[in-house]
Amino acid sequence: MKFIEYLVLGTGFGAATVGLRLAQAAKEVVFLERGRKWSGKNLVEAGATARGVRGFPELGDHDFLWTRKWSNPFRQSLGFYDMKQFSTVQGLVASGVGGGSLIWANVVVKAHEAAFADAWPQGVNAQSLEKYYAYALPYLRPQLTPAPDLQQLLRAKLLQKAARKLKADWRPVELAVSFQDSQKLESNGFGTASQMGCNMCGLCTAGCPQGAKNSVDLTYIAAAEALGAEVRVCHEALLVQPISGGYKVHVRIFDEEGKASRSSLLARNVIIACGTFGSTKLLLKSRAAGYLPHLSAQLGSRFSINGNVLGAALDPRGDGYLANTNDGPAVSSMIDFGDHVVEDIANPLWAAGLIGGSPISKAARFLQAYFGIKAKPEQLKKIALDLLVYVGVGMDRAAGKLHLNALGNLAVHWPEIKSEPAIQAQYRVQSAIAEAMGRSYVPDVFSTFGRAFTYHPLGGCPMGDNAGRGVVDPYGAVFAYPGLYVADGSIVPTSLGRNPSFTICALAERVAERIVAA
């Protein structure tokens, strides 16, 4: 069996960044992605995608969730969203080429400087990352929402009004969104990828129908494919095993119906970038199988939810009196409280379908999605209009621990998570914002049974100066295993106080630079 020079596990921010830089250095690169290749409905209709590429699913569609098929537990539903369910935490991640960038709210912002005060390796700080942030800019292409459009966004106006009442700093945020002609399909300069401009539909986190967001499948990966990199979809990495000359990666391969078969690939070098949950689970499983016994004892440590609290302000009249609050790009502005921020976010119909007034109703809505039962559009529209949703980001203490439970499944140990000062701070400021708007505060609006909810999971494979402090070195190399790297949010040893995607790209640029130089 032939050895692949560089096997990249995953296709999200970290994977795409490293894979592109290796392809630019004329290296053989193969990406493995467990999910499908998705595309926006309007791009599909415009003929801008290859045959066989799926349009993003909607709530209640059979491929909406990544889960076992309830009608046939031996088949995998190759869905778009993967809802991670743990005892104290719920997490939302995406499955598909582009990884988390597919459901990204587009925010491009650097980590808060205070995030680097502790736990990071020497030499990794806000100043040393500056040049790597710059490397990512031509691909993320951030810009502010055009002023005429921003002035029309009611939710941004309401957040700004609340900030004035609270005497806090409100500002627009830079977004990785193309605001070109929304009717015109144009090449974006990355391989064969094409995009249309933002049509202000608010569906960014549901898979942009226009391809207007600069998700990494349309930028980094498209550019890498143009240089000869290969993307293999429906390939899920299960175990990594050192062998003479490199590594054997055990994989599960799904057919179109979700039926799985086992195989393996050989690689000289392996870059693990399956996201915080995926990368940590892969290494934990590989260690448990006896393949990677010398992994650092820090594996699974420093898990963070990045201070996430997804809350909402409920219209007490319940009549949807504020229309058009879900137009525009997903996020348009933030209130800056220093080491934590609150951002407005569109509440599209798919999200409204997972909201309930009580834990039982929330669980019932999730089960409806699982069984493919679609809610009535009028009902969803009413829910969406009655809620203004906030994205909270802060600096928790990264005190969580990821581990394998008795069944061999990934689990989280963090019993005190809801009492984290960063989480409590979010509850306070979000409640104050709702009050300033004359609305009722609904904390943890998407979570069920009072669990914390994260859309920015970090840590689990933290970087450190040595194996006593981290799983990987300051350049993503796994201690004790030459040729094995991790390059995603799992290597971040602290919360960041801001949306993490830009910093993940910068860290991945740093990892790639060292691999290419070596």
Summary of the structure (lengths in Angstrom):
residues: 518
radius of gyration: 21.5
end to end distance: 25.5
largest distance: 67.9
contacts: 1943
relative contact order: 0.19
helix: 28%
strand: 26%
